[in-house]
Amino acid sequence: MCGIVGIIGKEEAAPLIVEALRRLEYRGYDSAGVATLHDGLIDRRRAPGKLRNLGGILATDPLPGVIGIGHTRWATHGAPTESNAHPHASDRVAVVHNGIIENFRELRDELSAKGHAFVTETDTEVTVHLVTEYLRQGLDPVAAAQKAVKRFEGAFALVLMFRGDEDLLIGARKGSPLAIGYGDGEMFFGSDAFALAPFTNRVTYMEEGDLAVLRRSGATVYTVNDVAVRRPIVITQAGAALVDKGNHRHFMAKEIYEQPEVLGHTVHAYVNAITETIALPRTAIDWTAVSRLTMVACGTASLATQVAQYWFEQLARLPSGTDIASEFRYRDAVLMEKGLALFVSQSGETADTLAALRHARENGQGIASVVNVAESSIARDSDSVFPTHAGPEIGVASTKAFMCQLGVLASLAISAGVARGTITREREIELVRRLLEMPRLVGEALHQEAIVANIAQELAKARDVLFIGRGLAYPIAMEGALKLKEISYIHAEGYAAGELKHGPIALIDENVPVIVIAPYDHLFEKTISNMQEVMARGGKVVLISDRKGHDLSGDGVWMRIEIPECEPAFQPMLTAVPIQLLAYYTALAKGTDVDQPRNLAKSVTVE
Ligand code: F6R
């Protein structure tokens, strides 16, 4: 979850490391730090909080040296204090680490018994002491690193820098991503290619168990058995330009307002508008041979799969299920022969989703993925990859990636229906036409901004908020609650409207706003009955519906948000818009940190 960087360069390394860390801050922002070698000695600057705090320290107290390592942290073991901030160091070696060393307690006990004094609460510090121990025993840095890494259990990526050698960095990868960048007389390590994009587009993605020795002249990569191997150098597409906020106050706002455009890009990648057919990329799936579809993801991506389950069942009559990755990987699910497992992830690096993918592969499932980062681990480990074309998503709360996931999943479900004979040619034409309209309609849904901003002023006063919906609106109710709690810190729950009377209705009083998501469709009347039950108990209802739905919803609704009418199957793409805006404007009203909410990170690369 943390971001790590290493540079053996020609110019001052610290400013370059900070630039790379800025591009990794999506992975965590609890603290940041840089270490360099200066006259052969290790020197460090570290600061709790966001990278700008470290920048302030470096401005007044610069760190000289042309070789260095850097880190931006999402805290796992130990509070986000300066002493727990990476790089951790002894007089011999400095280390940056992403992931978790699971057996750190036993290593710590062993090393403490040998006289090593521990000064932090982190798991990472054992890496420093174990490598130092092996160096003291007379091993050279490469042998010491190789021996130490073999003893670490867990999922991690590490970069090490050694006293007295300004031409050496060692990186190791087990479970967490690490890339090598090739410059001109310069070499780099980075958690991803995006971090390295200002310096190089020539990158090697290290594989599981790899340990790489970097010198200015190049890299030597060793397998887990210490055998030197050649790993391919690829030209990455990661852009060098740092994405900016445009005219918006926050990345999240920019990303919400980009949705018509990026949904358009995504849909057009899967639709042939001339022939009015769904046109999947070459890696397409034979849907007639799939016995069952298992969709696995985390968080917002998992809510996209829950929408997609309705699509695959209703449009393609394909037996389908969804699972949260952290449950799926340990649940020992019964996976059918000829089953297809589909993984959905913005980052493509989410640790639980990646582990679930490997579990599904070991259990004989075909592997497909819907990812936003085309070069990510999940994409690289899949048989078929269906990219979302959302562009870099920087706001921690996912918005446009979710929208594009819906665009891809809808296209896949239609293609499955066509292949399985449950969608006629006429219906395919109709669905393709309606799908192509969705970017424009998402744009229209954004026009509700002023009304939503007003409602948000009221929501900001609430302690608890409920979201309810039926059918395709149910996952959106959960997404609305997730968005609201993660960026405004207001407690919120999303419920299937029919479940309300089985418990949660006890919460209803005049202080609990209830957001009812009920576009006019075959379930409208039923959701409106549930809404009446809420109002009868004094609950204050915000109704999200289309013109017809509002006209037929009766009196007593507290506030209303109107969305355009559309093909009923695609309603989630429109209902998603007001729930995102509600969360955004409520967070603005509360003054919280919209783009980097507390305790969260954009890419969750620990279990
Ligand atoms: C919520 C959010 C998270 C992510 C989840 C999965 O707004 O962004 O719930 O959806 O952490 O991340 P990816 O899609 O990168 O696998």
Boltz pocket constraint, residues with backbone or C-beta under 6 A from the ligand:
constraints:
  - pocket:
      binder: B
      contacts: [[A, 298], [A, 299], [A, 300], [A, 301], [A, 302], [A, 344], [A, 345], [A, 346], [A, 347], [A, 348], [A, 349], [A, 350], [A, 353], [A, 396], [A, 397], [A, 398], [A, 399], [A, 482], [A, 483], [A, 486], [A, 601], [A, 602], [A, 603], [A, 604]]
      max_distance: 6.0
